[in-house]
Each structure stands twice: as C-alpha cells, then as structure tokens.
C-alpha cells in the first residue's frame, strides 16, 4: 500500500513583466553592440531582432493574462 500523497505546493508568485522586460532590454543591448561591430554574418542581428519581437509579444501576453485574471 502506498503512503498518502502530499499536497502540491502553492505556485510561486513572480513578476513576469519585469522578467520579460529585462530579457527584452538585454536583446536590445546585444542588437546595439552588433550594429556597432558589424558582423559578417547577419543572422546574429536577426536573432536579436527576433528576441526583441518575442519580448514585446510576451509583454502583451502577460498584460492580457493579468487583465483577464483580475476579472
């Protein structure tokens, strides 16, 4: 016979907006550095642009999720 299962822990409360914003800022800094040093391969630059775009998408998603939870 198995021992009784412990209850699941409560989810951690995090500040998702700050986390996503910091990541987006880091991608923007990397983009500026790459635009200054002008690498021969352009995929690095486009990777930074994609990271910034996904950061903005993440901010919009978290904002909408938080607004829906508040209702």
mmCIF file of the N, C-alpha and C atoms, coordinates in Angstrom:
data_MODEL
# 
_entry.id   MODEL 
# 
loop_
_atom_site.group_PDB 
_atom_site.id 
_atom_site.type_symbol 
_atom_site.label_atom_id 
_atom_site.label_alt_id 
_atom_site.label_comp_id 
_atom_site.label_asym_id 
_atom_site.label_entity_id 
_atom_site.label_seq_id 
_atom_site.pdbx_PDB_ins_code 
_atom_site.Cartn_x 
_atom_site.Cartn_y 
_atom_site.Cartn_z 
_atom_site.occupancy 
_atom_site.B_iso_or_equiv 
_atom_site.pdbx_formal_charge 
_atom_site.auth_seq_id 
_atom_site.auth_comp_id 
_atom_site.auth_asym_id 
_atom_site.auth_atom_id 
_atom_site.pdbx_PDB_model_num 
ATOM 1   N N  . UNK A 1 1  ? 0.837   -1.183 0.000   1.00 0.00 ? 1  UNK A N  1 
ATOM 2   C CA . UNK A 1 1  ? 0.000   0.000  0.000   1.00 0.00 ? 1  UNK A CA 1 
ATOM 3   C C  . UNK A 1 1  ? 0.881   1.245  0.000   1.00 0.00 ? 1  UNK A C  1 
ATOM 4   N N  . UNK A 1 2  ? 0.521   2.216  -0.841  1.00 0.00 ? 2  UNK A N  1 
ATOM 5   C CA . UNK A 1 2  ? 1.316   3.444  -0.944  1.00 0.00 ? 2  UNK A CA 1 
ATOM 6   C C  . UNK A 1 2  ? 0.947   4.403  0.178   1.00 0.00 ? 2  UNK A C  1 
ATOM 7   N N  . UNK A 1 3  ? 1.956   5.171  0.636   1.00 0.00 ? 3  UNK A N  1 
ATOM 8   C CA . UNK A 1 3  ? 1.622   6.198  1.642   1.00 0.00 ? 3  UNK A CA 1 
ATOM 9   C C  . UNK A 1 3  ? 0.789   7.308  0.989   1.00 0.00 ? 3  UNK A C  1 
ATOM 10  N N  . UNK A 1 4  ? 0.021   8.039  1.763   1.00 0.00 ? 4  UNK A N  1 
ATOM 11  C CA . UNK A 1 4  ? -0.803  9.098  1.175   1.00 0.00 ? 4  UNK A CA 1 
ATOM 12  C C  . UNK A 1 4  ? 0.066   10.171 0.512   1.00 0.00 ? 4  UNK A C  1 
ATOM 13  N N  . UNK A 1 5  ? -0.440  10.707 -0.581  1.00 0.00 ? 5  UNK A N  1 
ATOM 14  C CA . UNK A 1 5  ? 0.296   11.698 -1.361  1.00 0.00 ? 5  UNK A CA 1 
ATOM 15  C C  . UNK A 1 5  ? 0.249   13.050 -0.668  1.00 0.00 ? 5  UNK A C  1 
ATOM 16  N N  . UNK A 1 6  ? 1.401   13.721 -0.629  1.00 0.00 ? 6  UNK A N  1 
ATOM 17  C CA . UNK A 1 6  ? 1.451   15.064 -0.055  1.00 0.00 ? 6  UNK A CA 1 
ATOM 18  C C  . UNK A 1 6  ? 0.752   16.032 -1.008  1.00 0.00 ? 6  UNK A C  1 
ATOM 19  N N  . UNK A 1 7  ? 0.166   17.085 -0.482  1.00 0.00 ? 7  UNK A N  1 
ATOM 20  C CA . UNK A 1 7  ? -0.488  18.060 -1.364  1.00 0.00 ? 7  UNK A CA 1 
ATOM 21  C C  . UNK A 1 7  ? 0.549   18.835 -2.179  1.00 0.00 ? 7  UNK A C  1 
ATOM 22  N N  . UNK A 1 8  ? 0.130   19.277 -3.367  1.00 0.00 ? 8  UNK A N  1 
ATOM 23  C CA . UNK A 1 8  ? 1.028   20.062 -4.215  1.00 0.00 ? 8  UNK A CA 1 
ATOM 24  C C  . UNK A 1 8  ? 1.324   21.401 -3.556  1.00 0.00 ? 8  UNK A C  1 
ATOM 25  N N  . UNK A 1 9  ? 2.564   21.909 -3.719  1.00 0.00 ? 9  UNK A N  1 
ATOM 26  C CA . UNK A 1 9  ? 2.869   23.223 -3.153  1.00 0.00 ? 9  UNK A CA 1 
ATOM 27  C C  . UNK A 1 9  ? 2.156   24.323 -3.941  1.00 0.00 ? 9  UNK A C  1 
ATOM 28  N N  . UNK A 1 10 ? 1.951   25.433 -3.283  1.00 0.00 ? 10 UNK A N  1 
ATOM 29  C CA . UNK A 1 10 ? 1.327   26.581 -3.935  1.00 0.00 ? 10 UNK A CA 1 
ATOM 30  C C  . UNK A 1 10 ? 2.293   27.136 -4.991  1.00 0.00 ? 10 UNK A C  1 
ATOM 31  N N  . UNK A 1 11 ? 1.771   27.641 -6.109  1.00 0.00 ? 11 UNK A N  1 
ATOM 32  C CA . UNK A 1 11 ? 2.659   28.214 -7.123  1.00 0.00 ? 11 UNK A CA 1 
ATOM 33  C C  . UNK A 1 11 ? 3.360   29.470 -6.608  1.00 0.00 ? 11 UNK A C  1 
ATOM 34  N N  . UNK A 1 12 ? 4.575   29.675 -7.081  1.00 0.00 ? 12 UNK A N  1 
ATOM 35  C CA . UNK A 1 12 ? 5.329   30.858 -6.682  1.00 0.00 ? 12 UNK A CA 1 
ATOM 36  C C  . UNK A 1 12 ? 4.743   32.099 -7.335  1.00 0.00 ? 12 UNK A C  1 
ATOM 37  N N  . UNK A 1 13 ? 4.740   33.169 -6.610  1.00 0.00 ? 13 UNK A N  1 
ATOM 38  C CA . UNK A 1 13 ? 4.295   34.452 -7.160  1.00 0.00 ? 13 UNK A CA 1 
ATOM 39  C C  . UNK A 1 13 ? 5.522   35.138 -7.763  1.00 0.00 ? 13 UNK A C  1 
ATOM 40  N N  . UNK A 1 14 ? 5.474   35.395 -9.052  1.00 0.00 ? 14 UNK A N  1 
ATOM 41  C CA . UNK A 1 14 ? 6.597   36.031 -9.729  1.00 0.00 ? 14 UNK A CA 1 
ATOM 42  C C  . UNK A 1 14 ? 6.124   37.285 -10.441 1.00 0.00 ? 14 UNK A C  1 
ATOM 43  N N  . UNK A 1 15 ? 7.073   38.132 -10.774 1.00 0.00 ? 15 UNK A N  1 
ATOM 44  C CA . UNK A 1 15 ? 6.768   39.332 -11.536 1.00 0.00 ? 15 UNK A CA 1 
ATOM 45  C C  . UNK A 1 15 ? 7.205   39.067 -12.973 1.00 0.00 ? 15 UNK A C  1 
ATOM 46  N N  . UNK A 1 16 ? 6.303   38.509 -13.756 1.00 0.00 ? 16 UNK A N  1 
ATOM 47  C CA . UNK A 1 16 ? 6.626   38.114 -15.123 1.00 0.00 ? 16 UNK A CA 1 
ATOM 48  C C  . UNK A 1 16 ? 6.941   39.309 -16.009 1.00 0.00 ? 16 UNK A C  1 
ATOM 49  N N  . UNK A 1 17 ? 6.283   40.425 -15.783 1.00 0.00 ? 17 UNK A N  1 
ATOM 50  C CA . UNK A 1 17 ? 6.516   41.612 -16.600 1.00 0.00 ? 17 UNK A CA 1 
ATOM 51  C C  . UNK A 1 17 ? 7.961   42.079 -16.478 1.00 0.00 ? 17 UNK A C  1 
ATOM 52  N N  . UNK A 1 18 ? 8.481   42.116 -15.269 1.00 0.00 ? 18 UNK A N  1 
ATOM 53  C CA . UNK A 1 18 ? 9.863   42.549 -15.068 1.00 0.00 ? 18 UNK A CA 1 
ATOM 54  C C  . UNK A 1 18 ? 10.836  41.578 -15.715 1.00 0.00 ? 18 UNK A C  1 
ATOM 55  N N  . UNK A 1 19 ? 10.578  40.295 -15.583 1.00 0.00 ? 19 UNK A N  1 
ATOM 56  C CA . UNK A 1 19 ? 11.457  39.290 -16.173 1.00 0.00 ? 19 UNK A CA 1 
ATOM 57  C C  . UNK A 1 19 ? 11.521  39.432 -17.686 1.00 0.00 ? 19 UNK A C  1 
ATOM 58  N N  . UNK A 1 20 ? 10.365  39.578 -18.317 1.00 0.00 ? 20 UNK A N  1 
ATOM 59  C CA . UNK A 1 20 ? 10.323  39.710 -19.772 1.00 0.00 ? 20 UNK A CA 1 
ATOM 60  C C  . UNK A 1 20 ? 10.958  41.029 -20.205 1.00 0.00 ? 20 UNK A C  1 
ATOM 61  N N  . UNK A 1 21 ? 10.712  42.095 -19.462 1.00 0.00 ? 21 UNK A N  1 
ATOM 62  C CA . UNK A 1 21 ? 11.282  43.397 -19.804 1.00 0.00 ? 21 UNK A CA 1 
ATOM 63  C C  . UNK A 1 21 ? 12.803  43.374 -19.725 1.00 0.00 ? 21 UNK A C  1 
ATOM 64  N N  . UNK A 1 22 ? 13.354  42.739 -18.712 1.00 0.00 ? 22 UNK A N  1 
ATOM 65  C CA . UNK A 1 22 ? 14.816  42.635 -18.596 1.00 0.00 ? 22 UNK A CA 1 
ATOM 66  C C  . UNK A 1 22 ? 15.391  41.848 -19.763 1.00 0.00 ? 22 UNK A C  1 
ATOM 67  N N  . UNK A 1 23 ? 14.755  40.745 -20.124 1.00 0.00 ? 23 UNK A N  1 
ATOM 68  C CA . UNK A 1 23 ? 15.229  39.963 -21.268 1.00 0.00 ? 23 UNK A CA 1 
ATOM 69  C C  . UNK A 1 23 ? 15.177  40.750 -22.563 1.00 0.00 ? 23 UNK A C  1 
ATOM 70  N N  . UNK A 1 24 ? 14.106  41.516 -22.770 1.00 0.00 ? 24 UNK A N  1 
ATOM 71  C CA . UNK A 1 24 ? 13.977  42.331 -23.974 1.00 0.00 ? 24 UNK A CA 1 
ATOM 72  C C  . UNK A 1 24 ? 15.054  43.413 -24.019 1.00 0.00 ? 24 UNK A C  1 
ATOM 73  N N  . UNK A 1 25 ? 15.325  44.027 -22.888 1.00 0.00 ? 25 UNK A N  1 
ATOM 74  C CA . UNK A 1 25 ? 16.382  45.047 -22.831 1.00 0.00 ? 25 UNK A CA 1 
ATOM 75  C C  . UNK A 1 25 ? 17.740  44.428 -23.138 1.00 0.00 ? 25 UNK A C  1 
ATOM 76  N N  . UNK A 1 26 ? 17.997  43.235 -22.637 1.00 0.00 ? 26 UNK A N  1 
ATOM 77  C CA . UNK A 1 26 ? 19.273  42.574 -22.941 1.00 0.00 ? 26 UNK A CA 1 
ATOM 78  C C  . UNK A 1 26 ? 19.405  42.263 -24.429 1.00 0.00 ? 26 UNK A C  1 
ATOM 79  N N  . UNK A 1 27 ? 18.306  41.835 -25.076 1.00 0.00 ? 27 UNK A N  1 
ATOM 80  C CA . UNK A 1 27 ? 18.343  41.613 -26.530 1.00 0.00 ? 27 UNK A CA 1 
ATOM 81  C C  . UNK A 1 27 ? 18.609  42.925 -27.259 1.00 0.00 ? 27 UNK A C  1 
ATOM 82  N N  . UNK A 1 28 ? 18.021  44.019 -26.780 1.00 0.00 ? 28 UNK A N  1 
ATOM 83  C CA . UNK A 1 28 ? 18.238  45.321 -27.419 1.00 0.00 ? 28 UNK A CA 1 
ATOM 84  C C  . UNK A 1 28 ? 19.690  45.769 -27.273 1.00 0.00 ? 28 UNK A C  1 
ATOM 85  N N  . UNK A 1 29 ? 20.285  45.529 -26.115 1.00 0.00 ? 29 UNK A N  1 
ATOM 86  C CA . UNK A 1 29 ? 21.691  45.872 -25.917 1.00 0.00 ? 29 UNK A CA 1 
ATOM 87  C C  . UNK A 1 29 ? 22.573  45.046 -26.853 1.00 0.00 ? 29 UNK A C  1 
ATOM 88  N N  . UNK A 1 30 ? 22.263  43.769 -26.975 1.00 0.00 ? 30 UNK A N  1 
ATOM 89  C CA . UNK A 1 30 ? 23.031  42.915 -27.887 1.00 0.00 ? 30 UNK A CA 1 
ATOM 90  C C  . UNK A 1 30 ? 22.883  43.399 -29.323 1.00 0.00 ? 30 UNK A C  1 
ATOM 91  N N  . UNK A 1 31 ? 21.705  43.854 -29.703 1.00 0.00 ? 31 UNK A N  1 
ATOM 92  C CA . UNK A 1 31 ? 21.497  44.371 -31.057 1.00 0.00 ? 31 UNK A CA 1 
ATOM 93  C C  . UNK A 1 31 ? 22.335  45.612 -31.303 1.00 0.00 ? 31 UNK A C  1 
ATOM 94  N N  . UNK A 1 32 ? 22.375  46.517 -30.340 1.00 0.00 ? 32 UNK A N  1 
ATOM 95  C CA . UNK A 1 32 ? 23.177  47.735 -30.483 1.00 0.00 ? 32 UNK A CA 1 
ATOM 96  C C  . UNK A 1 32 ? 24.654  47.380 -30.628 1.00 0.00 ? 32 UNK A C  1 
ATOM 97  N N  . UNK A 1 33 ? 25.132  46.454 -29.820 1.00 0.00 ? 33 UNK A N  1 
ATOM 98  C CA . UNK A 1 33 ? 26.538  46.028 -29.917 1.00 0.00 ? 33 UNK A CA 1 
ATOM 99  C C  . UNK A 1 33 ? 26.816  45.445 -31.300 1.00 0.00 ? 33 UNK A C  1 
ATOM 100 N N  . UNK A 1 34 ? 25.915  44.611 -31.798 1.00 0.00 ? 34 UNK A N  1 
ATOM 101 C CA . UNK A 1 34 ? 26.122  44.016 -33.113 1.00 0.00 ? 34 UNK A CA 1 
ATOM 102 C C  . UNK A 1 34 ? 26.064  45.052 -34.226 1.00 0.00 ? 34 UNK A C  1 
ATOM 103 N N  . UNK A 1 35 ? 25.219  46.061 -34.085 1.00 0.00 ? 35 UNK A N  1 
ATOM 104 C CA . UNK A 1 35 ? 25.176  47.108 -35.102 1.00 0.00 ? 35 UNK A CA 1 
ATOM 105 C C  . UNK A 1 35 ? 26.448  47.951 -35.095 1.00 0.00 ? 35 UNK A C  1 
ATOM 106 N N  . UNK A 1 36 ? 27.097  48.042 -33.955 1.00 0.00 ? 36 UNK A N  1 
ATOM 107 C CA . UNK A 1 36 ? 28.359  48.790 -33.866 1.00 0.00 ? 36 UNK A CA 1 
ATOM 108 C C  . UNK A 1 36 ? 29.505  48.000 -34.481 1.00 0.00 ? 36 UNK A C  1 
ATOM 109 N N  . UNK A 1 37 ? 29.597  46.689 -34.162 1.00 0.00 ? 37 UNK A N  1 
ATOM 110 C CA . UNK A 1 37 ? 30.751  45.916 -34.643 1.00 0.00 ? 37 UNK A CA 1 
ATOM 111 C C  . UNK A 1 37 ? 30.556  45.351 -36.045 1.00 0.00 ? 37 UNK A C  1 
ATOM 112 N N  . UNK A 1 38 ? 29.339  45.418 -36.568 1.00 0.00 ? 38 UNK A N  1 
ATOM 113 C CA . UNK A 1 38 ? 29.038  44.960 -37.937 1.00 0.00 ? 38 UNK A CA 1 
ATOM 114 C C  . UNK A 1 38 ? 29.600  43.574 -38.242 1.00 0.00 ? 38 UNK A C  1 
ATOM 115 N N  . UNK A 1 39 ? 28.964  42.510 -37.725 1.00 0.00 ? 39 UNK A N  1 
ATOM 116 C CA . UNK A 1 39 ? 29.463  41.157 -38.010 1.00 0.00 ? 39 UNK A CA 1 
ATOM 117 C C  . UNK A 1 39 ? 29.231  40.797 -39.480 1.00 0.00 ? 39 UNK A C  1 
ATOM 118 N N  . UNK A 1 40 ? 30.033  39.869 -39.968 1.00 0.00 ? 40 UNK A N  1 
ATOM 119 C CA . UNK A 1 40 ? 29.889  39.463 -41.371 1.00 0.00 ? 40 UNK A CA 1 
ATOM 120 C C  . UNK A 1 40 ? 28.650  38.597 -41.580 1.00 0.00 ? 40 UNK A C  1 
ATOM 121 N N  . UNK A 1 41 ? 28.217  37.918 -40.559 1.00 0.00 ? 41 UNK A N  1 
ATOM 122 C CA . UNK A 1 41 ? 27.021  37.078 -40.658 1.00 0.00 ? 41 UNK A CA 1 
ATOM 123 C C  . UNK A 1 41 ? 25.837  37.825 -40.055 1.00 0.00 ? 41 UNK A C  1 
ATOM 124 N N  . UNK A 1 42 ? 24.793  37.998 -40.863 1.00 0.00 ? 42 UNK A N  1 
ATOM 125 C CA . UNK A 1 42 ? 23.668  38.817 -40.410 1.00 0.00 ? 42 UNK A CA 1 
ATOM 126 C C  . UNK A 1 42 ? 22.669  38.069 -39.533 1.00 0.00 ? 42 UNK A C  1 
ATOM 127 N N  . UNK A 1 43 ? 22.778  36.753 -39.425 1.00 0.00 ? 43 UNK A N  1 
ATOM 128 C CA . UNK A 1 43 ? 21.789  36.020 -38.630 1.00 0.00 ? 43 UNK A CA 1 
ATOM 129 C C  . UNK A 1 43 ? 21.874  36.381 -37.158 1.00 0.00 ? 43 UNK A C  1 
ATOM 130 N N  . UNK A 1 44 ? 23.027  36.836 -36.692 1.00 0.00 ? 44 UNK A N  1 
ATOM 131 C CA . UNK A 1 44 ? 23.134  37.265 -35.300 1.00 0.00 ? 44 UNK A CA 1 
ATOM 132 C C  . UNK A 1 44 ? 22.237  38.479 -35.052 1.00 0.00 ? 44 UNK A C  1 
ATOM 133 N N  . UNK A 1 45 ? 22.292  39.414 -35.972 1.00 0.00 ? 45 UNK A N  1 
ATOM 134 C CA . UNK A 1 45 ? 21.469  40.620 -35.848 1.00 0.00 ? 45 UNK A CA 1 
ATOM 135 C C  . UNK A 1 45 ? 19.990  40.251 -35.870 1.00 0.00 ? 45 UNK A C  1 
ATOM 136 N N  . UNK A 1 46 ? 19.600  39.367 -36.777 1.00 0.00 ? 46 UNK A N  1 
ATOM 137 C CA . UNK A 1 46 ? 18.193  38.988 -36.878 1.00 0.00 ? 46 UNK A CA 1 
ATOM 138 C C  . UNK A 1 46 ? 17.742  38.168 -35.666 1.00 0.00 ? 46 UNK A C  1 
ATOM 139 N N  . UNK A 1 47 ? 18.662  37.468 -35.040 1.00 0.00 ? 47 UNK A N  1 
ATOM 140 C CA . UNK A 1 47 ? 18.310  36.755 -33.812 1.00 0.00 ? 47 UNK A CA 1 
ATOM 141 C C  . UNK A 1 47 ? 17.953  37.749 -32.709 1.00 0.00 ? 47 UNK A C  1 
ATOM 142 N N  . UNK A 1 48 ? 18.710  38.838 -32.624 1.00 0.00 ? 48 UNK A N  1 
ATOM 143 C CA . UNK A 1 48 ? 18.406  39.875 -31.627 1.00 0.00 ? 48 UNK A CA 1 
ATOM 144 C C  . UNK A 1 48 ? 17.063  40.536 -31.928 1.00 0.00 ? 48 UNK A C  1 
ATOM 145 N N  . UNK A 1 49 ? 16.810  40.807 -33.201 1.00 0.00 ? 49 UNK A N  1 
ATOM 146 C CA . UNK A 1 49 ? 15.528  41.410 -33.580 1.00 0.00 ? 49 UNK A CA 1 
ATOM 147 C C  . UNK A 1 49 ? 14.380  40.471 -33.211 1.00 0.00 ? 49 UNK A C  1 
ATOM 148 N N  . UNK A 1 50 ? 14.547  39.177 -33.463 1.00 0.00 ? 50 UNK A N  1 
ATOM 149 C CA . UNK A 1 50 ? 13.510  38.210 -33.103 1.00 0.00 ? 50 UNK A CA 1 
ATOM 150 C C  . UNK A 1 50 ? 13.320  38.164 -31.583 1.00 0.00 ? 50 UNK A C  1 
ATOM 151 N N  . UNK A 1 51 ? 14.402  38.236 -30.824 1.00 0.00 ? 51 UNK A N  1 
ATOM 152 C CA . UNK A 1 51 ? 14.301  38.241 -29.362 1.00 0.00 ? 51 UNK A CA 1 
ATOM 153 C C  . UNK A 1 51 ? 13.538  39.447 -28.849 1.00 0.00 ? 51 UNK A C  1 
ATOM 154 N N  . UNK A 1 52 ? 13.780  40.602 -29.463 1.00 0.00 ? 52 UNK A N  1 
ATOM 155 C CA . UNK A 1 52 ? 13.056  41.816 -29.064 1.00 0.00 ? 52 UNK A CA 1 
ATOM 156 C C  . UNK A 1 52 ? 11.578  41.673 -29.423 1.00 0.00 ? 52 UNK A C  1 
ATOM 157 N N  . UNK A 1 53 ? 11.306  41.166 -30.613 1.00 0.00 ? 53 UNK A N  1 
ATOM 158 C CA . UNK A 1 53 ? 9.912   40.981 -31.023 1.00 0.00 ? 53 UNK A CA 1 
ATOM 159 C C  . UNK A 1 53 ? 9.174   40.020 -30.114 1.00 0.00 ? 53 UNK A C  1 
ATOM 160 N N  . UNK A 1 54 ? 9.814   38.917 -29.773 1.00 0.00 ? 54 UNK A N  1 
ATOM 161 C CA . UNK A 1 54 ? 9.172   37.959 -28.874 1.00 0.00 ? 54 UNK A CA 1 
ATOM 162 C C  . UNK A 1 54 ? 8.998   38.553 -27.474 1.00 0.00 ? 54 UNK A C  1 
ATOM 163 N N  . UNK A 1 55 ? 9.907   39.427 -27.067 1.00 0.00 ? 55 UNK A N  1 
ATOM 164 C CA . UNK A 1 55 ? 9.753   40.104 -25.778 1.00 0.00 ? 55 UNK A CA 1 
ATOM 165 C C  . UNK A 1 55 ? 8.520   40.987 -25.750 1.00 0.00 ? 55 UNK A C  1 
ATOM 166 N N  . UNK A 1 56 ? 8.300   41.737 -26.842 1.00 0.00 ? 56 UNK A N  1 
ATOM 167 C CA . UNK A 1 56 ? 7.092   42.570 -26.911 1.00 0.00 ? 56 UNK A CA 1 
ATOM 168 C C  . UNK A 1 56 ? 5.840   41.709 -26.938 1.00 0.00 ? 56 UNK A C  1 
ATOM 169 N N  . UNK A 1 57 ? 5.895   40.590 -27.652 1.00 0.00 ? 57 UNK A N  1 
ATOM 170 C CA . UNK A 1 57 ? 4.757   39.658 -27.659 1.00 0.00 ? 57 UNK A CA 1 
ATOM 171 C C  . UNK A 1 57 ? 4.506   39.133 -26.246 1.00 0.00 ? 57 UNK A C  1 
ATOM 172 N N  . UNK A 1 58 ? 5.585   38.777 -25.536 1.00 0.00 ? 58 UNK A N  1 
ATOM 173 C CA . UNK A 1 58 ? 5.443   38.275 -24.169 1.00 0.00 ? 58 UNK A CA 1 
ATOM 174 C C  . UNK A 1 58 ? 4.857   39.315 -23.233 1.00 0.00 ? 58 UNK A C  1 
ATOM 175 N N  . UNK A 1 59 ? 5.269   40.581 -23.391 1.00 0.00 ? 59 UNK A N  1 
ATOM 176 C CA . UNK A 1 59 ? 4.704   41.640 -22.556 1.00 0.00 ? 59 UNK A CA 1 
ATOM 177 C C  . UNK A 1 59 ? 3.209   41.797 -22.814 1.00 0.00 ? 59 UNK A C  1 
ATOM 178 N N  . UNK A 1 60 ? 2.807   41.767 -24.070 1.00 0.00 ? 60 UNK A N  1 
ATOM 179 C CA . UNK A 1 60 ? 1.385   41.888 -24.403 1.00 0.00 ? 60 UNK A CA 1 
ATOM 180 C C  . UNK A 1 60 ? 0.603   40.696 -23.845 1.00 0.00 ? 60 UNK A C  1 
ATOM 181 N N  . UNK A 1 61 ? 1.180   39.499 -23.969 1.00 0.00 ? 61 UNK A N  1 
ATOM 182 C CA . UNK A 1 61 ? 0.514   38.293 -23.481 1.00 0.00 ? 61 UNK A CA 1 
ATOM 183 C C  . UNK A 1 61 ? 0.320   38.346 -21.965 1.00 0.00 ? 61 UNK A C  1 
ATOM 184 N N  . UNK A 1 62 ? 1.363   38.727 -21.239 1.00 0.00 ? 62 UNK A N  1 
ATOM 185 C CA . UNK A 1 62 ? 1.277   38.767 -19.775 1.00 0.00 ? 62 UNK A CA 1 
ATOM 186 C C  . UNK A 1 62 ? 0.303   39.858 -19.338 1.00 0.00 ? 62 UNK A C  1 
ATOM 187 N N  . UNK A 1 63 ? 0.310   40.980 -20.045 1.00 0.00 ? 63 UNK A N  1 
ATOM 188 C CA . UNK A 1 63 ? -0.621  42.057 -19.710 1.00 0.00 ? 63 UNK A CA 1 
ATOM 189 C C  . UNK A 1 63 ? -2.062  41.586 -19.887 1.00 0.00 ? 63 UNK A C  1 
ATOM 190 N N  . UNK A 1 64 ? -2.343  40.921 -20.995 1.00 0.00 ? 64 UNK A N  1 
ATOM 191 C CA . UNK A 1 64 ? -3.699  40.415 -21.245 1.00 0.00 ? 64 UNK A CA 1 
ATOM 192 C C  . UNK A 1 64 ? -4.074  39.344 -20.225 1.00 0.00 ? 64 UNK A C  1 
ATOM 193 N N  . UNK A 1 65 ? -3.123  38.443 -19.911 1.00 0.00 ? 65 UNK A N  1 
ATOM 194 C CA . UNK A 1 65 ? -3.403  37.381 -18.936 1.00 0.00 ? 65 UNK A CA 1 
ATOM 195 C C  . UNK A 1 65 ? -3.729  37.967 -17.570 1.00 0.00 ? 65 UNK A C  1 
ATOM 196 N N  . UNK A 1 66 ? -2.951  38.964 -17.134 1.00 0.00 ? 66 UNK A N  1 
ATOM 197 C CA . UNK A 1 66 ? -3.195  39.579 -15.834 1.00 0.00 ? 66 UNK A CA 1 
ATOM 198 C C  . UNK A 1 66 ? -4.530  40.312 -15.806 1.00 0.00 ? 66 UNK A C  1 
ATOM 199 N N  . UNK A 1 67 ? -4.883  40.963 -16.916 1.00 0.00 ? 67 UNK A N  1 
ATOM 200 C CA . UNK A 1 67 ? -6.159  41.678 -17.000 1.00 0.00 ? 67 UNK A CA 1 
ATOM 201 C C  . UNK A 1 67 ? -7.323  40.697 -16.914 1.00 0.00 ? 67 UNK A C  1 
ATOM 202 N N  . UNK A 1 68 ? -7.190  39.549 -17.587 1.00 0.00 ? 68 UNK A N  1 
ATOM 203 C CA . UNK A 1 68 ? -8.254  38.537 -17.543 1.00 0.00 ? 68 UNK A CA 1 
ATOM 204 C C  . UNK A 1 68 ? -8.361  37.885 -16.173 1.00 0.00 ? 68 UNK A C  1 
ATOM 205 N N  . UNK A 1 69 ? -7.257  37.718 -15.494 1.00 0.00 ? 69 UNK A N  1 
ATOM 206 C CA . UNK A 1 69 ? -7.302  37.122 -14.143 1.00 0.00 ? 69 UNK A CA 1 
ATOM 207 C C  . UNK A 1 69 ? -7.961  38.062 -13.157 1.00 0.00 ? 69 UNK A C  1 
ATOM 208 N N  . UNK A 1 70 ? -7.803  39.369 -13.384 1.00 0.00 ? 70 UNK A N  1 
ATOM 209 C CA . UNK A 1 70 ? -8.373  40.346 -12.438 1.00 0.00 ? 70 UNK A CA 1 
ATOM 210 C C  . UNK A 1 70 ? -9.900  40.372 -12.515 1.00 0.00 ? 70 UNK A C  1 
ATOM 211 N N  . UNK A 1 71 ? -10.461 39.937 -13.643 1.00 0.00 ? 71 UNK A N  1 
ATOM 212 C CA . UNK A 1 71 ? -11.939 39.955 -13.781 1.00 0.00 ? 71 UNK A CA 1 
ATOM 213 C C  . UNK A 1 71 ? -12.600 38.936 -12.922 1.00 0.00 ? 71 UNK A C  1 
# 
